[in-house]
Amino acid sequence: MANIQTAQKTADARVQVQINSFIRSVYNWMAAGLGLTGLIAFYVSHSESMLRLIFGNSIIFFGLIAAELGMVFYLSARVQKIQASTATALFLIYSALNGVTLSFIFLAYTPASITSTLFVCAATFVACSIFGFTTKRDLTSLGSFMFMGLIGIIIASLVNLFIQSSAITTIVSYIGVLVFVGLTAYDTQKLKHMAITQPADIEAGVARKGAIMGALSLYLDFINLFLMLLYIMGGRR
């Protein structure tokens, strides 16, 4: 009996190490992506020539948006077939391009409000991640509901491009906060389950690709939560 208990404890410890290693890798890559986005956005916002090039030419701006969407769809659809180094490079390039297109926030909002919103977003994100990681409740149904909400947000935002209604933007922002709070908890729990079910002898490249896709999911949750909160809390110039 003692030998069985010892073996069980050893197996549990091995699983816990596997989970911690995978989750740590996910958050390290997410942090790298966010850091790169922030640095690029700050640099572009302080370069008049870059601002004129990007925001003075709608073709270039929307071309960058299309490139970002293409990278996300390509990574999601082809991650199992591409090399880990390619997946990593695409994630970092996407993060850099996102920094270019998000540089407008430094022009539209005051530095103090950007900083305060960033701290609120980070605290909210951490709390939701901890909940998703520790809760015993299955969040699958919550994730499905939040995904439906995300579809609604996308449709409303596209319609609002033509209507230009500040009321719709405000409503979408408040709903968006709830949606991305829920998605953060759901995605974190999904990553935990992914870590648990990974075979112990998984190849390093396969594990890296899983971590990159997990980082991309959490990166998108964080960025979108930040933008929604910034619209609500941010002080405009």
Stockholm file with secondary structure:
# STOCKHOLM 1.0

chainA/1-237         MANIQTAQKTADARVQVQINSFIRSVYNWMAAGLGLTGLIAFYVSHSESMLRLIFGNSIIFFGLIAAELGMVFYLSARVQKIQASTATALFLIYSALNGVTLSFIFLAYTPASITSTLFVCAATFVACSIFGFTTKRDLTSLGSFMFMGLIGIIIASLVNLFIQSSAITTIVSYIGVLVFVGLTAYDTQKLKHMAITQPADIEAGVARKGAIMGALSLYLDFINLFLMLLYIMGGRR
#=GR chainA/1-237 SS CHHHHHHHHHHHHHHHHHHHHHHHHHHHHHHHHHHHHHHHHHHHHTCHHHHHHHHSCHHHHHHHHHHHHHHHHHHHHHTTTSCHHHHHHHHHHHHHHHHHHGGGHHHHBCHHHHHHHHHHHHHHHHHHHHHHHHCCSCCHHHHHHHHHHHHHHHHHHHHHHHHCCHHHHHHHHHHHHHHHHHHHHHHHHHHHHHHHHSCTTCCHHHHHHHHHHHHHHHHHHHHHHHHHHHHHHCCBC
#=GC SS_cons         CHHHHHHHHHHHHHHHHHHHHHHHHHHHHHHHHHHHHHHHHHHHHTCHHHHHHHHSCHHHHHHHHHHHHHHHHHHHHHTTTSCHHHHHHHHHHHHHHHHHHGGGHHHHBCHHHHHHHHHHHHHHHHHHHHHHHHCCSCCHHHHHHHHHHHHHHHHHHHHHHHHCCHHHHHHHHHHHHHHHHHHHHHHHHHHHHHHHHSCTTCCHHHHHHHHHHHHHHHHHHHHHHHHHHHHHHCCBC
//
